[in-house]
Structures are given as structure tokens and as C-alpha cells.
Amino acid sequence: MPVQTLNLAEPFFTIKIVSGEEAYNVDGKVILLNLSETPIRIRGQTLGSLQSVVVADVALQNLAHAVIVERFADHPDEEALFAEVRKTWPSAFDVRQEERLRGVSHYMSPKVWVGQFGFTLYHSGSVPLNVGLHRDHVFCPVPGFREVHTQIVGVGKMQQCREKDVSTLYLEEPMAPGTTHRPMYDAEGNYPWHQFETITPSIFMAVEMLPDGATPPA
């Protein structure tokens, strides 16, 4: 279907997948993430693969496969939003049982898979977050796993380190609403030690992309 609404972020945000649309009109302010290799055209400019921007009241062209996040800017009281999110979403530790997440103020929406693409929203409630450096994605045994994160609310930073120690930091990307960090994996899907860290309490979206031959986890 050309436009599919994902039921993972309601009632806070509306997330849509738009596929195979030559033209798509945006009303209001939204976050646009391009998941295809085909550039999206925005008034004579282009948005490349795995890049994102905030767009408003504009006609888009060539949406082969894109994510649109609506209502991200409709929450004037972010603290009230975060409080409601914490009442609605479970902690990431309770869901994932990863030791690095124990006792961390980190919450997650349901995960939705659309084909080989998995979508999850996370709320990071403390500054600093201290979610822990990691580089493995054990649920995907097939080489070539890819993942990016898009900032929805608040401000954060994606950090890359030489070793499992933040003092070995070598690259840091600030992330404001509408920002997606640059892909950090190599051709085989190998990652450096990395983590998301808060500058302010935040909500971001993780997009997981499975390689051919991998099956979305149950």
C-alpha cells in the first residue's frame, strides 16, 4: 500500500510509511526520513538515502520508501509529554533484559516490522542517560544488519568510541529534532562501540534494517 500508518507511537505521534509515490503533499510540520536509495525531491533540492529533515506545507516528489513523523512539534510542554510516555511505554530493560539497560531511565514503544524494516521509539529520561556502549546486534545472525536513529523530541548526540570506554570517543554527532546520524556500519554490518547520549531528555526513533536472508525476530 502506498501509505501505511504504523500503530506504535499513538497517541503521541503519527508515523507513516510512504512507498512508491511520485508526489506527496505535506500539511503542517513533519519529519521526513528517506529509506530508499532514490533521492526525494523537495522544491528543487534532494534528500539522500538515510537522510532526514523537517519539512512543512510542501509538495514532495519521488518517495520510493520514506518515513513521515507527524505531530512531533505539537507538544509545547515536553515534561508533560515525557511523563505520559513513561506511563505508557515499558522500560527498555524490562523488554530487552540487557544488563547495560538495568536501572537506566530508558523507555520503548512497541516495535513494528514492515518487511525487513523495524521501527521503535525510545524515550531517554535522564541527563546523562548512561545507556552503555555497544556494537553487537545478536538477534540478527546474518551479516549486513543496518540501523540508524532519528531524533524526534529533545536534543541528543550519537557517540562512537575506539573501545568500550567513553574516554576513547573519536566521533560525536549532535541530534536535534529531524536529525538522523550518518550510518556508522561497514559493508559487512560491523559497528564501532557506540551509544546515544542525552543533552536534554529525548525521544528518538530507531530504524533497523535486516539484510536479505534474515527474518524479523518474533
Secondary structure, 3 states (H helix, E strand, C coil): CCEEEECCCCCCCEEEEEEEEEEEEEEEEEEEEECCCCCEEECCEEECCCCEEEEEEEEEEEEEEEEEEECCCCCCCHHHHHHHHHHHCCEHHHHHCCHHHCCCCEEECCCEEECCEEEEEEEECCCCCCCCCECCCCCCCCCCCEEEEEEEECCEEEEEECCCCHHHEEEEEEECCCCECCCCCCCCCCCCEEEEEECCCEEEEEEEECCCCCCCCC
